[in-house]
Amino acid sequence: MPNNWKTYKLSDFIDINPLVKLKSHESYSFVEMKDLDANNRTVSPSDFKPLKGGARFQNNDTLFARITPCLQNGKICRVKGLKENVGFGSTEFLVFRGEKGVSDTDFVYYLSREPFFRQFAENNMIGTSGRQRVAKQAFQNLELELPPLQEQQSIASILSAIDDKIENNLAINKTLEEMAMALYKHWFVDFGPFQDGEFVESELGMIPKDWEVLRLQDVSSLTAGGDKPKKYSNQKTENCSVPIYSNGITNEGLFGFTDISKIKEESITVSARGTIGYVCLRTQPYVPIVRLIAVVPNKKLISCKYLFFWLLNQNISGNGTTQQQLTVPDFKSTKVLIPQIKLINDFTEIVNPYYEKINSNKIENQTLTKLRDTLLPKLISGEVRLKEFQEQFATN
């Protein structure tokens, strides 16, 4: 243990479920478990409703999911955006805050994300299978060697700077996506630049003359996702670097990595079961597996970016009584509005640089996330001392 570090009982270092005074039946900001995203540092309230029990907290507190599978999935976020600085949420949150004069609240958040801390919580879950949870009391006698307050603040500052950059890139990407969507709607939904021209009746309503309506199968090829490859890895490696995508929204449905791609062109995937109709643009080679449909546009008739935005603006649904699903035979008959190819190409030329920047930011965020996740346990455990890290960083 470094000379100036001390051994703490966790219950003396972290204020667990701190007292927050709220009035019964008055309305406050509310945070649900589903609001937490393991890939995001912060979470904002999704509702405002009367108090009826649950965890209570204030801005900057850490919400720590204590129930399976949310704990295993890493649902740990700092809460922000609470009206009047207070709120409440799921009974399945533990709330963490720094102890005044002992621990820094920012550091406490990163400590709660440290692999050993999370593993300890998982190992001390109790209850029946499928509904196991970790109790507050599990942390009472956990002892950890931790740095003094000033060093905590410096460590948290380094890790926060990385997270700030990640969040800034995400915000830029969101803005670029909104700009592209606004342009698409102005041209191809509201027909803004074409209002002075002649319109004709179609299966999709009134559209500019010389535009047409075709089926999805007429302008693209559709492939249902297959079984997972025999050779794959949970982590990206030299021999397994092609992403495998399945259904899901988090990380765009990343399942793992394999060695040979199935779809090589720029394309679109649409989730066919579970979260039906989730549309994602794919710009790199990949393999789609079960619960996905891959759509590869015919570039002579339509661009991938245009078709992506068209599908984003459709209400895509499935069929079935016991389990809803979207099938290729049903989906391929989807109607698509086809403007003149020059307009499609002009639109694509404008938005392509947006998506080049978006992809660049995503790659940078992957690097930053790996750096943060590597540094986190080493700084918090003292394996890498702050002074050593700063000196190494200054020379690089």
C-alpha positions as CSV (number, residue, x, y, z in Angstrom):
1,M,0.0,0.0,0.0
2,P,1.4,3.5,-0.8
3,N,2.7,5.3,2.2
4,N,0.0,8.0,2.5
5,W,-3.0,5.6,1.7
6,K,-5.3,4.3,4.5
7,T,-7.4,1.2,4.9
8,Y,-11.1,2.1,5.1
9,K,-14.3,0.2,5.8
10,L,-16.4,1.0,2.7
11,S,-19.2,2.1,5.0
12,D,-16.9,4.7,6.5
13,F,-15.7,5.9,3.1
14,I,-18.9,6.1,1.1
15,D,-22.2,7.5,2.3
16,I,-24.5,4.7,1.2
17,N,-28.2,5.7,0.7
18,P,-27.7,9.1,2.2
19,L,-30.6,10.9,3.8
20,V,-32.6,13.0,1.3
21,K,-35.7,14.7,2.7
22,L,-38.7,14.5,0.4
23,K,-42.4,15.1,1.2
24,S,-44.8,12.2,0.6
25,H,-47.2,12.6,-2.4
26,E,-45.4,15.7,-3.7
27,S,-43.9,15.4,-7.2
28,Y,-40.2,15.0,-7.9
29,S,-37.9,14.0,-10.7
30,F,-38.0,10.2,-11.2
31,V,-35.3,7.9,-12.6
32,E,-36.2,4.4,-13.8
33,M,-33.8,1.5,-14.1
34,K,-34.2,1.5,-17.9
35,D,-33.0,5.1,-18.0
36,L,-29.5,3.9,-17.0
37,D,-27.1,3.0,-19.9
38,A,-23.9,1.3,-19.0
39,N,-22.1,3.2,-21.7
40,N,-23.0,6.6,-20.3
41,R,-21.5,8.3,-17.3
42,T,-24.7,10.2,-16.4
43,V,-28.4,9.6,-16.3
44,S,-31.2,12.2,-16.4
45,P,-34.8,11.7,-15.0
46,S,-37.4,10.4,-17.5
47,D,-40.4,11.4,-15.5
48,F,-41.8,13.8,-12.8
49,K,-44.3,12.2,-10.5
50,P,-45.6,12.0,-6.9
51,L,-43.3,10.3,-4.4
52,K,-44.5,6.7,-3.5
53,G,-41.3,5.2,-2.2
54,G,-38.0,4.1,-3.7
55,A,-34.4,5.3,-3.6
56,R,-33.8,9.0,-2.9
57,F,-30.9,11.1,-4.2
58,Q,-29.6,14.4,-5.3
59,N,-27.6,15.6,-8.4
60,N,-24.2,14.0,-8.8
61,D,-25.0,11.0,-6.6
62,T,-24.1,7.6,-8.1
63,L,-27.0,5.2,-8.8
64,F,-25.7,1.7,-8.5
65,A,-28.0,-1.1,-9.8
66,R,-28.1,-3.8,-7.2
67,I,-30.3,-6.4,-8.9
68,T,-29.5,-9.1,-11.5
69,P,-29.0,-8.7,-14.5
70,C,-28.7,-4.9,-14.2
71,L,-25.6,-5.1,-11.9
72,Q,-23.8,-7.5,-14.2
73,N,-24.7,-5.3,-17.2
74,G,-22.9,-2.4,-15.5
75,K,-25.8,0.0,-14.9
76,I,-23.9,2.5,-12.8
77,C,-24.5,6.2,-13.5
78,R,-24.3,9.6,-11.9
79,V,-27.6,11.4,-11.8
80,K,-28.1,14.9,-13.2
81,G,-30.9,17.2,-14.2
82,L,-33.0,16.7,-11.1
83,K,-35.5,19.5,-10.5
84,E,-34.8,21.4,-7.3
85,N,-31.6,19.2,-7.0
86,V,-33.5,16.1,-5.6
87,G,-35.4,13.1,-6.9
88,F,-36.2,9.5,-6.4
89,G,-36.2,6.3,-8.4
90,S,-36.3,2.5,-8.5
91,T,-36.1,0.6,-5.2
92,E,-33.3,-1.4,-6.9
93,F,-30.8,1.4,-6.7
94,L,-28.1,1.8,-4.1
95,V,-27.1,5.5,-3.8
96,F,-23.5,6.4,-3.2
97,R,-22.1,9.8,-2.2
98,G,-18.7,10.9,-0.8
99,E,-18.3,11.3,3.0
100,K,-17.5,14.9,3.8
101,G,-13.8,15.4,4.5
102,V,-13.1,11.7,3.7
103,S,-14.0,11.0,0.2
104,D,-14.6,12.8,-3.1
105,T,-18.0,12.2,-4.7
106,D,-16.4,12.0,-8.2
107,F,-13.9,9.5,-7.0
108,V,-16.7,7.4,-5.4
109,Y,-18.4,7.1,-8.8
110,Y,-15.2,5.7,-10.4
111,L,-14.6,3.5,-7.4
112,S,-18.0,1.9,-7.8
113,R,-17.2,1.1,-11.4
114,E,-13.8,-0.5,-10.5
115,P,-13.9,-4.2,-11.5
116,F,-13.1,-5.5,-8.0
117,F,-15.9,-3.4,-6.5
118,R,-18.4,-4.7,-9.0
119,Q,-17.2,-8.3,-8.6
120,F,-17.6,-8.0,-4.8
121,A,-21.2,-6.8,-5.2
122,E,-22.0,-9.7,-7.6
123,N,-20.4,-12.2,-5.3
124,N,-22.6,-11.0,-2.4
125,M,-25.9,-11.1,-4.1
126,I,-28.7,-12.9,-2.2
127,G,-32.2,-14.1,-3.1
128,T,-33.8,-16.5,-5.5
129,S,-32.4,-17.2,-8.9
130,G,-33.3,-14.5,-11.4
131,R,-34.2,-12.0,-8.7
132,Q,-30.9,-11.7,-6.8
133,R,-29.8,-8.4,-5.4
134,V,-27.0,-7.0,-3.2
135,A,-27.9,-5.5,0.1
136,K,-26.5,-2.3,1.6
137,Q,-25.2,-4.4,4.5
138,A,-22.9,-6.3,2.1
139,F,-20.6,-3.3,2.0
140,Q,-20.4,-2.7,5.8
141,N,-17.2,-4.6,6.4
142,L,-15.5,-4.5,3.0
143,E,-12.1,-3.0,3.6
144,L,-10.1,-1.2,0.8
145,E,-6.8,0.7,0.7
146,L,-7.6,4.1,-0.7
147,P,-5.8,7.4,-1.3
148,P,-6.2,10.7,0.6
149,L,-8.8,13.2,-0.4
150,Q,-6.5,15.4,-2.6
151,E,-5.2,12.4,-4.5
152,Q,-8.8,11.1,-5.0
153,Q,-9.7,14.4,-6.5
154,S,-6.7,14.3,-8.9
155,I,-7.5,10.7,-10.0
156,A,-11.2,11.6,-10.6
157,S,-10.1,14.6,-12.6
158,I,-8.0,12.5,-15.0
159,L,-10.8,10.0,-15.5
160,S,-13.4,12.7,-15.8
161,A,-11.3,14.4,-18.5
162,I,-11.5,11.2,-20.6
163,D,-15.2,10.9,-20.0
164,D,-15.7,14.6,-20.9
165,K,-14.1,14.0,-24.3
166,I,-16.2,10.8,-24.9
167,E,-19.4,12.8,-24.0
168,N,-18.3,15.7,-26.2
169,N,-17.9,13.3,-29.2
170,L,-21.3,11.8,-28.5
171,A,-22.9,15.3,-28.4
172,I,-21.2,16.2,-31.7
173,N,-22.5,13.0,-33.3
174,K,-26.0,13.6,-32.1
175,T,-25.9,17.1,-33.6
176,L,-24.6,15.8,-36.9
177,E,-27.3,13.1,-37.0
178,E,-29.9,15.7,-36.3
179,M,-28.6,18.0,-39.1
180,A,-28.7,15.1,-41.6
181,M,-32.3,14.2,-40.5
182,A,-33.4,17.8,-40.8
183,L,-32.1,18.0,-44.3
184,Y,-33.7,14.7,-45.3
185,K,-37.1,15.8,-43.9
186,H,-36.9,19.2,-45.6
187,W,-36.2,17.6,-49.0
188,F,-38.0,14.3,-49.0
189,V,-40.8,14.7,-46.4
190,D,-41.9,18.3,-46.6
191,F,-40.7,18.7,-50.2
192,G,-39.5,22.2,-49.3
193,P,-37.3,22.9,-52.4
194,F,-39.9,21.4,-54.8
195,Q,-43.1,23.1,-53.6
196,D,-43.3,25.2,-56.8
197,G,-43.3,22.1,-59.0
198,E,-46.1,19.8,-60.1
199,F,-47.3,17.1,-57.7
200,V,-49.1,13.8,-58.5
201,E,-51.1,11.2,-56.5
202,S,-49.3,8.0,-55.5
203,E,-49.5,5.1,-53.0
204,L,-47.8,7.3,-50.5
205,G,-49.9,10.4,-51.1
206,M,-49.0,13.5,-53.2
207,I,-45.4,13.4,-54.4
208,P,-43.4,15.5,-56.9
209,K,-44.0,14.6,-60.6
210,D,-41.3,12.3,-62.0
211,W,-40.7,10.7,-58.6
212,E,-41.9,7.1,-58.2
213,V,-42.8,4.5,-55.5
214,L,-41.1,1.1,-55.6
215,R,-40.9,-1.8,-53.3
216,L,-37.8,-2.3,-51.0
217,Q,-37.0,-5.5,-53.0
218,D,-36.9,-3.5,-56.2
219,V,-34.1,-1.2,-54.9
220,S,-32.1,-3.5,-52.6
221,S,-31.2,-7.0,-51.6
222,L,-32.4,-8.4,-48.3
223,T,-30.7,-11.0,-46.2
224,A,-31.9,-12.6,-43.0
225,G,-29.2,-12.9,-40.3
226,G,-28.0,-16.5,-39.8
227,D,-26.5,-18.5,-37.0
228,K,-23.5,-17.2,-35.1
229,P,-20.2,-18.1,-36.7
230,K,-18.4,-21.2,-35.4
231,K,-15.3,-19.1,-35.0
232,Y,-15.8,-16.0,-32.9
233,S,-14.4,-14.0,-30.0
234,N,-16.1,-11.8,-27.3
235,Q,-13.2,-9.4,-27.7
236,K,-11.6,-8.0,-30.8
237,T,-8.4,-9.8,-31.7
238,E,-6.0,-9.9,-34.6
239,N,-7.7,-13.0,-36.0
240,C,-11.2,-12.0,-35.1
241,S,-11.7,-8.4,-36.0
242,V,-15.0,-8.4,-38.0
243,P,-17.9,-7.3,-35.9
244,I,-20.9,-9.6,-35.5
245,Y,-24.2,-7.8,-35.0
246,S,-27.4,-9.3,-33.4
247,N,-30.6,-7.6,-32.3
248,G,-30.4,-4.8,-29.7
249,I,-29.8,-1.1,-29.3
250,T,-26.8,-1.0,-26.9
251,N,-23.6,-0.7,-28.9
252,E,-25.7,-1.2,-32.0
253,G,-26.2,-4.8,-31.2
254,L,-22.6,-5.9,-31.1
255,F,-22.4,-9.6,-30.3
256,G,-18.7,-10.3,-30.8
257,F,-16.0,-10.6,-33.5
258,T,-15.2,-13.2,-36.2
259,D,-12.7,-13.6,-39.1
260,I,-14.7,-13.4,-42.3
261,S,-17.3,-10.8,-43.2
262,K,-20.7,-11.6,-44.7
263,I,-21.8,-8.1,-45.7
264,K,-19.0,-6.0,-47.2
265,E,-20.8,-3.0,-48.7
266,E,-22.3,0.0,-46.9
267,S,-25.7,-1.3,-45.8
268,I,-28.5,-1.1,-43.2
269,T,-29.6,-3.6,-40.5
270,V,-33.1,-3.8,-39.2
271,S,-34.0,-5.7,-36.0
272,A,-36.5,-8.4,-36.8
273,R,-37.4,-9.6,-33.3
274,G,-37.3,-8.1,-29.8
275,T,-36.9,-4.4,-30.5
276,I,-38.5,-4.7,-33.9
277,G,-37.7,-2.0,-36.4
278,Y,-34.5,-0.6,-34.9
279,V,-32.6,0.7,-37.9
280,C,-28.8,1.1,-38.0
281,L,-26.4,2.3,-40.7
282,R,-23.4,-0.1,-41.2
283,T,-20.4,1.5,-43.0
284,Q,-17.8,-1.3,-42.3
285,P,-17.8,-5.1,-43.2
286,Y,-19.7,-7.2,-40.7
287,V,-21.7,-10.4,-40.1
288,P,-25.5,-10.2,-39.2
289,I,-26.9,-13.0,-37.1
290,V,-30.3,-14.1,-35.8
291,R,-32.9,-11.4,-35.3
292,L,-31.4,-9.1,-37.9
293,I,-32.2,-8.3,-41.6
294,A,-29.4,-6.8,-43.7
295,V,-30.4,-4.4,-46.5
296,V,-27.9,-3.7,-49.3
297,P,-29.1,-0.9,-51.6
298,N,-28.7,-1.1,-55.4
299,K,-26.5,2.0,-55.8
300,K,-27.7,2.6,-59.4
301,L,-31.1,3.3,-58.0
302,I,-30.7,4.6,-54.5
303,S,-28.0,5.5,-52.0
304,C,-27.5,3.8,-48.6
305,K,-27.8,7.1,-46.7
306,Y,-31.1,8.0,-48.4
307,L,-32.6,4.5,-47.8
308,F,-31.3,4.6,-44.2
309,F,-33.2,7.8,-43.5
310,W,-36.3,6.6,-45.4
311,L,-36.4,3.5,-43.1
312,L,-35.8,5.5,-40.0
313,N,-38.9,7.5,-40.8
314,Q,-41.1,4.4,-41.3
315,N,-43.3,2.7,-38.6
316,I,-41.7,-0.8,-39.1
317,S,-43.7,-3.5,-37.3
318,G,-43.8,-7.3,-37.2
319,N,-46.3,-10.1,-37.3
320,G,-47.1,-13.0,-35.0
321,T,-49.4,-13.9,-32.1
322,T,-47.1,-15.3,-29.5
323,Q,-43.9,-13.5,-30.6
324,Q,-43.8,-10.6,-32.9
325,Q,-41.2,-10.8,-35.7
326,L,-40.3,-9.2,-39.0
327,T,-39.7,-11.5,-41.9
328,V,-37.9,-10.9,-45.2
329,P,-41.0,-11.8,-47.3
330,D,-43.1,-9.2,-45.4
331,F,-40.4,-6.6,-45.2
332,K,-39.4,-6.7,-48.9
333,S,-42.8,-5.3,-50.0
334,T,-42.3,-2.1,-48.0
335,K,-42.9,0.9,-50.2
336,V,-40.1,3.3,-50.8
337,L,-40.3,6.8,-52.3
338,I,-37.7,7.2,-55.1
339,P,-36.7,10.7,-56.2
340,Q,-34.6,11.3,-59.2
341,I,-31.1,9.8,-58.7
342,K,-29.5,13.2,-59.0
343,L,-31.4,14.4,-55.9
344,I,-30.5,11.3,-54.0
345,N,-26.8,11.7,-54.9
346,D,-26.9,15.4,-54.0
347,F,-28.3,14.6,-50.6
348,T,-25.8,11.8,-50.1
349,E,-22.9,14.1,-51.0
350,I,-23.9,16.6,-48.3
351,V,-24.4,14.1,-45.5
352,N,-21.4,11.8,-46.3
353,P,-18.9,14.2,-44.5
354,Y,-21.2,14.2,-41.4
355,Y,-21.0,10.4,-41.2
356,E,-17.2,10.4,-41.8
357,K,-16.9,12.6,-38.7
358,I,-19.4,10.5,-36.8
359,N,-17.4,7.3,-37.5
360,S,-14.1,9.1,-36.6
361,N,-15.6,10.1,-33.3
362,K,-16.8,6.6,-32.6
363,I,-13.3,5.2,-33.3
364,E,-11.8,7.8,-31.0
365,N,-14.3,7.0,-28.3
366,Q,-13.4,3.3,-28.5
367,T,-9.8,4.2,-27.9
368,L,-10.7,6.6,-25.0
369,T,-13.0,4.0,-23.4
370,K,-10.2,1.4,-23.5
371,L,-7.8,3.9,-22.0
372,R,-10.2,4.9,-19.2
373,D,-11.0,1.3,-18.4
374,T,-7.3,0.4,-18.3
375,L,-6.4,3.3,-16.1
376,L,-9.4,3.0,-13.7
377,P,-8.3,-0.1,-11.7
378,K,-4.6,0.8,-11.8
379,L,-5.1,4.4,-10.4
380,I,-7.6,3.4,-7.8
381,S,-5.6,0.4,-6.6
382,G,-2.3,2.3,-6.5
383,E,-0.7,0.0,-9.1
384,V,0.0,3.2,-11.1
385,R,0.7,6.2,-8.9
386,L,-0.7,9.5,-10.0
387,K,2.7,11.2,-10.1
388,E,4.2,8.4,-12.3
389,F,1.2,8.6,-14.7
390,Q,1.5,12.4,-15.0
391,E,5.3,12.2,-15.6
392,Q,4.8,9.5,-18.3
393,F,1.9,11.4,-19.9
394,A,4.1,14.6,-20.0
395,T,6.9,12.8,-21.9
396,N,4.5,11.2,-24.5
